[in-house]
């Protein structure tokens, strides 16, 4: 990281928050897929 946090702490913080948000959405997507998979297995 060549960017110094002191220069733009708000932007860095927003970037981290955005990353966290995308990670949580991906996690929930995977959980939904897993649920679908298990549901199909129990049905068939």
mmCIF entry with sequence, helices, sheets and N, C-alpha, C, O atoms, coordinates in Angstrom:
data_MODEL
# 
_entry.id   MODEL 
# 
_entity.id                         1 
_entity.type                       polymer 
_entity.pdbx_number_of_molecules   1 
# 
_entity_poly.entity_id                      1 
_entity_poly.type                           'polypeptide(L)' 
_entity_poly.nstd_linkage                   no 
_entity_poly.nstd_monomer                   no 
_entity_poly.pdbx_seq_one_letter_code       
;(UNK)(UNK)(UNK)(UNK)(UNK)(UNK)(UNK)(UNK)(UNK)(UNK)(UNK)(UNK)(UNK)(UNK)(UNK)(UNK)
(UNK)(UNK)(UNK)(UNK)(UNK)(UNK)(UNK)(UNK)(UNK)(UNK)(UNK)(UNK)(UNK)(UNK)(UNK)(UNK)
(UNK)(UNK)(UNK)(UNK)(UNK)(UNK)(UNK)(UNK)(UNK)(UNK)(UNK)(UNK)
;
_entity_poly.pdbx_seq_one_letter_code_can   XXXXXXXXXXXXXXXXXXXXXXXXXXXXXXXXXXXXXXXXXXXX 
_entity_poly.pdbx_strand_id                 A 
# 
loop_
_entity_poly_seq.entity_id 
_entity_poly_seq.num 
_entity_poly_seq.mon_id 
_entity_poly_seq.hetero 
1 1  UNK n 
1 2  UNK n 
1 3  UNK n 
1 4  UNK n 
1 5  UNK n 
1 6  UNK n 
1 7  UNK n 
1 8  UNK n 
1 9  UNK n 
1 10 UNK n 
1 11 UNK n 
1 12 UNK n 
1 13 UNK n 
1 14 UNK n 
1 15 UNK n 
1 16 UNK n 
1 17 UNK n 
1 18 UNK n 
1 19 UNK n 
1 20 UNK n 
1 21 UNK n 
1 22 UNK n 
1 23 UNK n 
1 24 UNK n 
1 25 UNK n 
1 26 UNK n 
1 27 UNK n 
1 28 UNK n 
1 29 UNK n 
1 30 UNK n 
1 31 UNK n 
1 32 UNK n 
1 33 UNK n 
1 34 UNK n 
1 35 UNK n 
1 36 UNK n 
1 37 UNK n 
1 38 UNK n 
1 39 UNK n 
1 40 UNK n 
1 41 UNK n 
1 42 UNK n 
1 43 UNK n 
1 44 UNK n 
# 
_struct_asym.id          A 
_struct_asym.entity_id   1 
# 
_struct_conf.conf_type_id            HELX_P 
_struct_conf.id                      HELX_P1 
_struct_conf.pdbx_PDB_helix_id       AA1 
_struct_conf.beg_label_comp_id       UNK 
_struct_conf.beg_label_asym_id       A 
_struct_conf.beg_label_seq_id        9 
_struct_conf.pdbx_beg_PDB_ins_code   ? 
_struct_conf.end_label_comp_id       UNK 
_struct_conf.end_label_asym_id       A 
_struct_conf.end_label_seq_id        43 
_struct_conf.pdbx_end_PDB_ins_code   ? 
_struct_conf.beg_auth_comp_id        UNK 
_struct_conf.beg_auth_asym_id        A 
_struct_conf.beg_auth_seq_id         9 
_struct_conf.end_auth_comp_id        UNK 
_struct_conf.end_auth_asym_id        A 
_struct_conf.end_auth_seq_id         43 
_struct_conf.pdbx_PDB_helix_class    1 
_struct_conf.details                 ? 
_struct_conf.pdbx_PDB_helix_length   35 
# 
_struct_conf_type.id          HELX_P 
_struct_conf_type.criteria    ? 
_struct_conf_type.reference   ? 
# 
loop_
_atom_site.group_PDB 
_atom_site.id 
_atom_site.type_symbol 
_atom_site.label_atom_id 
_atom_site.label_alt_id 
_atom_site.label_comp_id 
_atom_site.label_asym_id 
_atom_site.label_entity_id 
_atom_site.label_seq_id 
_atom_site.pdbx_PDB_ins_code 
_atom_site.Cartn_x 
_atom_site.Cartn_y 
_atom_site.Cartn_z 
_atom_site.occupancy 
_atom_site.B_iso_or_equiv 
_atom_site.pdbx_formal_charge 
_atom_site.auth_seq_id 
_atom_site.auth_comp_id 
_atom_site.auth_asym_id 
_atom_site.auth_atom_id 
_atom_site.pdbx_PDB_model_num 
ATOM 1   N N  . UNK A 1 1  ? 0.842   -1.196  0.000  1.00 0.00 ? 1  UNK A N  1 
ATOM 2   C CA . UNK A 1 1  ? 0.000   0.000   0.000  1.00 0.00 ? 1  UNK A CA 1 
ATOM 3   C C  . UNK A 1 1  ? 0.879   1.250   0.000  1.00 0.00 ? 1  UNK A C  1 
ATOM 4   O O  . UNK A 1 1  ? 1.453   1.610   1.028  1.00 0.00 ? 1  UNK A O  1 
ATOM 5   N N  . UNK A 1 2  ? 0.984   1.912   -1.160 1.00 0.00 ? 2  UNK A N  1 
ATOM 6   C CA . UNK A 1 2  ? 1.784   3.129   -1.241 1.00 0.00 ? 2  UNK A CA 1 
ATOM 7   C C  . UNK A 1 2  ? 0.976   4.321   -0.738 1.00 0.00 ? 2  UNK A C  1 
ATOM 8   O O  . UNK A 1 2  ? 1.544   5.336   -0.337 1.00 0.00 ? 2  UNK A O  1 
ATOM 9   N N  . UNK A 1 3  ? -0.342  4.197   -0.760 1.00 0.00 ? 3  UNK A N  1 
ATOM 10  C CA . UNK A 1 3  ? -1.197  5.288   -0.278 1.00 0.00 ? 3  UNK A CA 1 
ATOM 11  C C  . UNK A 1 3  ? -1.101  5.393   1.238  1.00 0.00 ? 3  UNK A C  1 
ATOM 12  O O  . UNK A 1 3  ? -1.253  4.407   1.959  1.00 0.00 ? 3  UNK A O  1 
ATOM 13  N N  . UNK A 1 4  ? -0.847  6.606   1.699  1.00 0.00 ? 4  UNK A N  1 
ATOM 14  C CA . UNK A 1 4  ? -0.774  6.796   3.151  1.00 0.00 ? 4  UNK A CA 1 
ATOM 15  C C  . UNK A 1 4  ? -2.181  7.052   3.677  1.00 0.00 ? 4  UNK A C  1 
ATOM 16  O O  . UNK A 1 4  ? -2.876  7.924   3.155  1.00 0.00 ? 4  UNK A O  1 
ATOM 17  N N  . UNK A 1 5  ? -2.615  6.322   4.690  1.00 0.00 ? 5  UNK A N  1 
ATOM 18  C CA . UNK A 1 5  ? -3.965  6.481   5.240  1.00 0.00 ? 5  UNK A CA 1 
ATOM 19  C C  . UNK A 1 5  ? -4.224  7.888   5.753  1.00 0.00 ? 5  UNK A C  1 
ATOM 20  O O  . UNK A 1 5  ? -5.369  8.336   5.793  1.00 0.00 ? 5  UNK A O  1 
ATOM 21  N N  . UNK A 1 6  ? -3.149  8.597   6.150  1.00 0.00 ? 6  UNK A N  1 
ATOM 22  C CA . UNK A 1 6  ? -3.334  9.947   6.696  1.00 0.00 ? 6  UNK A CA 1 
ATOM 23  C C  . UNK A 1 6  ? -3.859  10.900  5.637  1.00 0.00 ? 6  UNK A C  1 
ATOM 24  O O  . UNK A 1 6  ? -4.574  11.852  5.949  1.00 0.00 ? 6  UNK A O  1 
ATOM 25  N N  . UNK A 1 7  ? -3.502  10.644  4.376  1.00 0.00 ? 7  UNK A N  1 
ATOM 26  C CA . UNK A 1 7  ? -3.924  11.536  3.291  1.00 0.00 ? 7  UNK A CA 1 
ATOM 27  C C  . UNK A 1 7  ? -5.435  11.484  3.100  1.00 0.00 ? 7  UNK A C  1 
ATOM 28  O O  . UNK A 1 7  ? -6.093  12.524  3.059  1.00 0.00 ? 7  UNK A O  1 
ATOM 29  N N  . UNK A 1 8  ? -5.981  10.293  2.983  1.00 0.00 ? 8  UNK A N  1 
ATOM 30  C CA . UNK A 1 8  ? -7.418  10.157  2.715  1.00 0.00 ? 8  UNK A CA 1 
ATOM 31  C C  . UNK A 1 8  ? -7.982  9.004   3.540  1.00 0.00 ? 8  UNK A C  1 
ATOM 32  O O  . UNK A 1 8  ? -8.302  7.949   2.993  1.00 0.00 ? 8  UNK A O  1 
ATOM 33  N N  . UNK A 1 9  ? -8.104  9.195   4.832  1.00 0.00 ? 9  UNK A N  1 
ATOM 34  C CA . UNK A 1 9  ? -8.612  8.114   5.696  1.00 0.00 ? 9  UNK A CA 1 
ATOM 35  C C  . UNK A 1 9  ? -10.052 7.749   5.355  1.00 0.00 ? 9  UNK A C  1 
ATOM 36  O O  . UNK A 1 9  ? -10.445 6.587   5.454  1.00 0.00 ? 9  UNK A O  1 
ATOM 37  N N  . UNK A 1 10 ? -10.839 8.754   4.952  1.00 0.00 ? 10 UNK A N  1 
ATOM 38  C CA . UNK A 1 10 ? -12.247 8.480   4.669  1.00 0.00 ? 10 UNK A CA 1 
ATOM 39  C C  . UNK A 1 10 ? -12.382 7.557   3.462  1.00 0.00 ? 10 UNK A C  1 
ATOM 40  O O  . UNK A 1 10 ? -13.185 6.625   3.472  1.00 0.00 ? 10 UNK A O  1 
ATOM 41  N N  . UNK A 1 11 ? -11.586 7.824   2.417  1.00 0.00 ? 11 UNK A N  1 
ATOM 42  C CA . UNK A 1 11 ? -11.681 7.000   1.213  1.00 0.00 ? 11 UNK A CA 1 
ATOM 43  C C  . UNK A 1 11 ? -11.253 5.575   1.511  1.00 0.00 ? 11 UNK A C  1 
ATOM 44  O O  . UNK A 1 11 ? -11.897 4.618   1.081  1.00 0.00 ? 11 UNK A O  1 
ATOM 45  N N  . UNK A 1 12 ? -10.164 5.442   2.249  1.00 0.00 ? 12 UNK A N  1 
ATOM 46  C CA . UNK A 1 12 ? -9.677  4.105   2.594  1.00 0.00 ? 12 UNK A CA 1 
ATOM 47  C C  . UNK A 1 12 ? -10.734 3.370   3.404  1.00 0.00 ? 12 UNK A C  1 
ATOM 48  O O  . UNK A 1 12 ? -10.992 2.187   3.186  1.00 0.00 ? 12 UNK A O  1 
ATOM 49  N N  . UNK A 1 13 ? -11.347 4.096   4.348  1.00 0.00 ? 13 UNK A N  1 
ATOM 50  C CA . UNK A 1 13 ? -12.372 3.473   5.183  1.00 0.00 ? 13 UNK A CA 1 
ATOM 51  C C  . UNK A 1 13 ? -13.550 3.022   4.314  1.00 0.00 ? 13 UNK A C  1 
ATOM 52  O O  . UNK A 1 13 ? -14.071 1.920   4.483  1.00 0.00 ? 13 UNK A O  1 
ATOM 53  N N  . UNK A 1 14 ? -13.959 3.883   3.387  1.00 0.00 ? 14 UNK A N  1 
ATOM 54  C CA . UNK A 1 14 ? -15.068 3.526   2.500  1.00 0.00 ? 14 UNK A CA 1 
ATOM 55  C C  . UNK A 1 14 ? -14.720 2.306   1.665  1.00 0.00 ? 14 UNK A C  1 
ATOM 56  O O  . UNK A 1 14 ? -15.554 1.425   1.459  1.00 0.00 ? 14 UNK A O  1 
ATOM 57  N N  . UNK A 1 15 ? -13.468 2.258   1.181  1.00 0.00 ? 15 UNK A N  1 
ATOM 58  C CA . UNK A 1 15 ? -13.043 1.100   0.383  1.00 0.00 ? 15 UNK A CA 1 
ATOM 59  C C  . UNK A 1 15 ? -13.169 -0.178  1.202  1.00 0.00 ? 15 UNK A C  1 
ATOM 60  O O  . UNK A 1 15 ? -13.672 -1.194  0.723  1.00 0.00 ? 15 UNK A O  1 
ATOM 61  N N  . UNK A 1 16 ? -12.703 -0.107  2.448  1.00 0.00 ? 16 UNK A N  1 
ATOM 62  C CA . UNK A 1 16 ? -12.764 -1.300  3.299  1.00 0.00 ? 16 UNK A CA 1 
ATOM 63  C C  . UNK A 1 16 ? -14.214 -1.696  3.560  1.00 0.00 ? 16 UNK A C  1 
ATOM 64  O O  . UNK A 1 16 ? -14.555 -2.879  3.538  1.00 0.00 ? 16 UNK A O  1 
ATOM 65  N N  . UNK A 1 17 ? -15.068 -0.696  3.808  1.00 0.00 ? 17 UNK A N  1 
ATOM 66  C CA . UNK A 1 17 ? -16.478 -0.996  4.058  1.00 0.00 ? 17 UNK A CA 1 
ATOM 67  C C  . UNK A 1 17 ? -17.108 -1.628  2.820  1.00 0.00 ? 17 UNK A C  1 
ATOM 68  O O  . UNK A 1 17 ? -17.891 -2.572  2.927  1.00 0.00 ? 17 UNK A O  1 
ATOM 69  N N  . UNK A 1 18 ? -16.760 -1.101  1.641  1.00 0.00 ? 18 UNK A N  1 
ATOM 70  C CA . UNK A 1 18 ? -17.296 -1.661  0.402  1.00 0.00 ? 18 UNK A CA 1 
ATOM 71  C C  . UNK A 1 18 ? -16.863 -3.106  0.223  1.00 0.00 ? 18 UNK A C  1 
ATOM 72  O O  . UNK A 1 18 ? -17.653 -3.963  -0.172 1.00 0.00 ? 18 UNK A O  1 
ATOM 73  N N  . UNK A 1 19 ? -15.585 -3.364  0.523  1.00 0.00 ? 19 UNK A N  1 
ATOM 74  C CA . UNK A 1 19 ? -15.069 -4.731  0.414  1.00 0.00 ? 19 UNK A CA 1 
ATOM 75  C C  . UNK A 1 19 ? -15.836 -5.649  1.351  1.00 0.00 ? 19 UNK A C  1 
ATOM 76  O O  . UNK A 1 19 ? -16.217 -6.761  0.984  1.00 0.00 ? 19 UNK A O  1 
ATOM 77  N N  . UNK A 1 20 ? -16.060 -5.159  2.581  1.00 0.00 ? 20 UNK A N  1 
ATOM 78  C CA . UNK A 1 20 ? -16.770 -5.971  3.569  1.00 0.00 ? 20 UNK A CA 1 
ATOM 79  C C  . UNK A 1 20 ? -18.183 -6.277  3.060  1.00 0.00 ? 20 UNK A C  1 
ATOM 80  O O  . UNK A 1 20 ? -18.664 -7.404  3.178  1.00 0.00 ? 20 UNK A O  1 
ATOM 81  N N  . UNK A 1 21 ? -18.839 -5.258  2.495  1.00 0.00 ? 21 UNK A N  1 
ATOM 82  C CA . UNK A 1 21 ? -20.195 -5.453  1.987  1.00 0.00 ? 21 UNK A CA 1 
ATOM 83  C C  . UNK A 1 21 ? -20.224 -6.508  0.891  1.00 0.00 ? 21 UNK A C  1 
ATOM 84  O O  . UNK A 1 21 ? -21.058 -7.414  0.910  1.00 0.00 ? 21 UNK A O  1 
ATOM 85  N N  . UNK A 1 22 ? -19.301 -6.384  -0.072 1.00 0.00 ? 22 UNK A N  1 
ATOM 86  C CA . UNK A 1 22 ? -19.292 -7.350  -1.178 1.00 0.00 ? 22 UNK A CA 1 
ATOM 87  C C  . UNK A 1 22 ? -18.991 -8.751  -0.667 1.00 0.00 ? 22 UNK A C  1 
ATOM 88  O O  . UNK A 1 22 ? -19.554 -9.732  -1.151 1.00 0.00 ? 22 UNK A O  1 
ATOM 89  N N  . UNK A 1 23 ? -18.096 -8.838  0.318  1.00 0.00 ? 23 UNK A N  1 
ATOM 90  C CA . UNK A 1 23 ? -17.773 -10.158 0.869  1.00 0.00 ? 23 UNK A CA 1 
ATOM 91  C C  . UNK A 1 23 ? -19.003 -10.770 1.532  1.00 0.00 ? 23 UNK A C  1 
ATOM 92  O O  . UNK A 1 23 ? -19.272 -11.961 1.375  1.00 0.00 ? 23 UNK A O  1 
ATOM 93  N N  . UNK A 1 24 ? -19.753 -9.946  2.278  1.00 0.00 ? 24 UNK A N  1 
ATOM 94  C CA . UNK A 1 24 ? -20.934 -10.479 2.970  1.00 0.00 ? 24 UNK A CA 1 
ATOM 95  C C  . UNK A 1 24 ? -21.992 -10.909 1.955  1.00 0.00 ? 24 UNK A C  1 
ATOM 96  O O  . UNK A 1 24 ? -22.674 -11.913 2.160  1.00 0.00 ? 24 UNK A O  1 
ATOM 97  N N  . UNK A 1 25 ? -22.135 -10.149 0.853  1.00 0.00 ? 25 UNK A N  1 
ATOM 98  C CA . UNK A 1 25 ? -23.128 -10.534 -0.152 1.00 0.00 ? 25 UNK A CA 1 
ATOM 99  C C  . UNK A 1 25 ? -22.725 -11.843 -0.816 1.00 0.00 ? 25 UNK A C  1 
ATOM 100 O O  . UNK A 1 25 ? -23.567 -12.706 -1.064 1.00 0.00 ? 25 UNK A O  1 
ATOM 101 N N  . UNK A 1 26 ? -21.433 -11.988 -1.102 1.00 0.00 ? 26 UNK A N  1 
ATOM 102 C CA . UNK A 1 26 ? -20.945 -13.234 -1.714 1.00 0.00 ? 26 UNK A CA 1 
ATOM 103 C C  . UNK A 1 26 ? -21.180 -14.398 -0.765 1.00 0.00 ? 26 UNK A C  1 
ATOM 104 O O  . UNK A 1 26 ? -21.572 -15.489 -1.180 1.00 0.00 ? 26 UNK A O  1 
ATOM 105 N N  . UNK A 1 27 ? -20.930 -14.144 0.537  1.00 0.00 ? 27 UNK A N  1 
ATOM 106 C CA . UNK A 1 27 ? -21.118 -15.198 1.536  1.00 0.00 ? 27 UNK A CA 1 
ATOM 107 C C  . UNK A 1 27 ? -22.591 -15.621 1.560  1.00 0.00 ? 27 UNK A C  1 
ATOM 108 O O  . UNK A 1 27 ? -22.898 -16.813 1.572  1.00 0.00 ? 27 UNK A O  1 
ATOM 109 N N  . UNK A 1 28 ? -23.496 -14.642 1.567  1.00 0.00 ? 28 UNK A N  1 
ATOM 110 C CA . UNK A 1 28 ? -24.919 -14.987 1.610  1.00 0.00 ? 28 UNK A CA 1 
ATOM 111 C C  . UNK A 1 28 ? -25.325 -15.718 0.334  1.00 0.00 ? 28 UNK A C  1 
ATOM 112 O O  . UNK A 1 28 ? -26.158 -16.623 0.371  1.00 0.00 ? 28 UNK A O  1 
ATOM 113 N N  . UNK A 1 29 ? -24.732 -15.322 -0.801 1.00 0.00 ? 29 UNK A N  1 
ATOM 114 C CA . UNK A 1 29 ? -25.025 -16.023 -2.056 1.00 0.00 ? 29 UNK A CA 1 
ATOM 115 C C  . UNK A 1 29 ? -24.631 -17.492 -1.946 1.00 0.00 ? 29 UNK A C  1 
ATOM 116 O O  . UNK A 1 29 ? -25.387 -18.382 -2.336 1.00 0.00 ? 29 UNK A O  1 
ATOM 117 N N  . UNK A 1 30 ? -23.432 -17.731 -1.408 1.00 0.00 ? 30 UNK A N  1 
ATOM 118 C CA . UNK A 1 30 ? -22.963 -19.111 -1.264 1.00 0.00 ? 30 UNK A CA 1 
ATOM 119 C C  . UNK A 1 30 ? -23.875 -19.884 -0.320 1.00 0.00 ? 30 UNK A C  1 
ATOM 120 O O  . UNK A 1 30 ? -24.180 -21.053 -0.559 1.00 0.00 ? 30 UNK A O  1 
ATOM 121 N N  . UNK A 1 31 ? -24.312 -19.221 0.763  1.00 0.00 ? 31 UNK A N  1 
ATOM 122 C CA . UNK A 1 31 ? -25.197 -19.895 1.711  1.00 0.00 ? 31 UNK A CA 1 
ATOM 123 C C  . UNK A 1 31 ? -26.509 -20.258 1.021  1.00 0.00 ? 31 UNK A C  1 
ATOM 124 O O  . UNK A 1 31 ? -27.043 -21.347 1.228  1.00 0.00 ? 31 UNK A O  1 
ATOM 125 N N  . UNK A 1 32 ? -27.026 -19.344 0.200  1.00 0.00 ? 32 UNK A N  1 
ATOM 126 C CA . UNK A 1 32 ? -28.262 -19.624 -0.519 1.00 0.00 ? 32 UNK A CA 1 
ATOM 127 C C  . UNK A 1 32 ? -28.087 -20.795 -1.472 1.00 0.00 ? 32 UNK A C  1 
ATOM 128 O O  . UNK A 1 32 ? -28.959 -21.658 -1.572 1.00 0.00 ? 32 UNK A O  1 
ATOM 129 N N  . UNK A 1 33 ? -26.952 -20.822 -2.175 1.00 0.00 ? 33 UNK A N  1 
ATOM 130 C CA . UNK A 1 33 ? -26.672 -21.929 -3.095 1.00 0.00 ? 33 UNK A CA 1 
ATOM 131 C C  . UNK A 1 33 ? -26.618 -23.243 -2.332 1.00 0.00 ? 33 UNK A C  1 
ATOM 132 O O  . UNK A 1 33 ? -27.158 -24.258 -2.771 1.00 0.00 ? 33 UNK A O  1 
ATOM 133 N N  . UNK A 1 34 ? -25.956 -23.204 -1.183 1.00 0.00 ? 34 UNK A N  1 
ATOM 134 C CA . UNK A 1 34 ? -25.828 -24.418 -0.372 1.00 0.00 ? 34 UNK A CA 1 
ATOM 135 C C  . UNK A 1 34 ? -27.212 -24.905 0.045  1.00 0.00 ? 34 UNK A C  1 
ATOM 136 O O  . UNK A 1 34 ? -27.497 -26.102 0.003  1.00 0.00 ? 34 UNK A O  1 
ATOM 137 N N  . UNK A 1 35 ? -28.070 -23.965 0.450  1.00 0.00 ? 35 UNK A N  1 
ATOM 138 C CA . UNK A 1 35 ? -29.413 -24.328 0.879  1.00 0.00 ? 35 UNK A CA 1 
ATOM 139 C C  . UNK A 1 35 ? -30.176 -24.957 -0.281 1.00 0.00 ? 35 UNK A C  1 
ATOM 140 O O  . UNK A 1 35 ? -30.853 -25.971 -0.114 1.00 0.00 ? 35 UNK A O  1 
ATOM 141 N N  . UNK A 1 36 ? -30.059 -24.343 -1.466 1.00 0.00 ? 36 UNK A N  1 
ATOM 142 C CA . UNK A 1 36 ? -30.730 -24.893 -2.644 1.00 0.00 ? 36 UNK A CA 1 
ATOM 143 C C  . UNK A 1 36 ? -30.257 -26.315 -2.908 1.00 0.00 ? 36 UNK A C  1 
ATOM 144 O O  . UNK A 1 36 ? -31.061 -27.211 -3.165 1.00 0.00 ? 36 UNK A O  1 
ATOM 145 N N  . UNK A 1 37 ? -28.944 -26.514 -2.841 1.00 0.00 ? 37 UNK A N  1 
ATOM 146 C CA . UNK A 1 37 ? -28.362 -27.828 -3.114 1.00 0.00 ? 37 UNK A CA 1 
ATOM 147 C C  . UNK A 1 37 ? -28.921 -28.858 -2.138 1.00 0.00 ? 37 UNK A C  1 
ATOM 148 O O  . UNK A 1 37 ? -29.341 -29.943 -2.542 1.00 0.00 ? 37 UNK A O  1 
ATOM 149 N N  . UNK A 1 38 ? -28.924 -28.512 -0.845 1.00 0.00 ? 38 UNK A N  1 
ATOM 150 C CA . UNK A 1 38 ? -29.423 -29.452 0.166  1.00 0.00 ? 38 UNK A CA 1 
ATOM 151 C C  . UNK A 1 38 ? -30.908 -29.726 -0.060 1.00 0.00 ? 38 UNK A C  1 
ATOM 152 O O  . UNK A 1 38 ? -31.365 -30.861 0.075  1.00 0.00 ? 38 UNK A O  1 
ATOM 153 N N  . UNK A 1 39 ? -31.656 -28.683 -0.405 1.00 0.00 ? 39 UNK A N  1 
ATOM 154 C CA . UNK A 1 39 ? -33.081 -28.856 -0.647 1.00 0.00 ? 39 UNK A CA 1 
ATOM 155 C C  . UNK A 1 39 ? -33.326 -29.821 -1.789 1.00 0.00 ? 39 UNK A C  1 
ATOM 156 O O  . UNK A 1 39 ? -34.195 -30.689 -1.699 1.00 0.00 ? 39 UNK A O  1 
ATOM 157 N N  . UNK A 1 40 ? -32.555 -29.673 -2.875 1.00 0.00 ? 40 UNK A N  1 
ATOM 158 C CA . UNK A 1 40 ? -32.716 -30.568 -4.020 1.00 0.00 ? 40 UNK A CA 1 
ATOM 159 C C  . UNK A 1 40 ? -32.378 -31.998 -3.633 1.00 0.00 ? 40 UNK A C  1 
ATOM 160 O O  . UNK A 1 40 ? -33.041 -32.942 -4.062 1.00 0.00 ? 40 UNK A O  1 
ATOM 161 N N  . UNK A 1 41 ? -31.341 -32.150 -2.820 1.00 0.00 ? 41 UNK A N  1 
ATOM 162 C CA . UNK A 1 41 ? -30.926 -33.499 -2.424 1.00 0.00 ? 41 UNK A CA 1 
ATOM 163 C C  . UNK A 1 41 ? -32.027 -34.177 -1.616 1.00 0.00 ? 41 UNK A C  1 
ATOM 164 O O  . UNK A 1 41 ? -32.303 -35.360 -1.816 1.00 0.00 ? 41 UNK A O  1 
ATOM 165 N N  . UNK A 1 42 ? -32.659 -33.434 -0.702 1.00 0.00 ? 42 UNK A N  1 
ATOM 166 C CA . UNK A 1 42 ? -33.695 -34.038 0.135  1.00 0.00 ? 42 UNK A CA 1 
ATOM 167 C C  . UNK A 1 42 ? -34.934 -34.348 -0.702 1.00 0.00 ? 42 UNK A C  1 
ATOM 168 O O  . UNK A 1 42 ? -35.628 -35.330 -0.440 1.00 0.00 ? 42 UNK A O  1 
ATOM 169 N N  . UNK A 1 43 ? -35.215 -33.513 -1.712 1.00 0.00 ? 43 UNK A N  1 
ATOM 170 C CA . UNK A 1 43 ? -36.400 -33.738 -2.536 1.00 0.00 ? 43 UNK A CA 1 
ATOM 171 C C  . UNK A 1 43 ? -36.228 -34.992 -3.395 1.00 0.00 ? 43 UNK A C  1 
ATOM 172 O O  . UNK A 1 43 ? -37.131 -35.825 -3.463 1.00 0.00 ? 43 UNK A O  1 
ATOM 173 N N  . UNK A 1 44 ? -35.079 -35.127 -4.048 1.00 0.00 ? 44 UNK A N  1 
ATOM 174 C CA . UNK A 1 44 ? -34.898 -36.247 -4.988 1.00 0.00 ? 44 UNK A CA 1 
ATOM 175 C C  . UNK A 1 44 ? -34.627 -37.555 -4.302 1.00 0.00 ? 44 UNK A C  1 
ATOM 176 O O  . UNK A 1 44 ? -34.455 -38.576 -4.967 1.00 0.00 ? 44 UNK A O  1 
# 
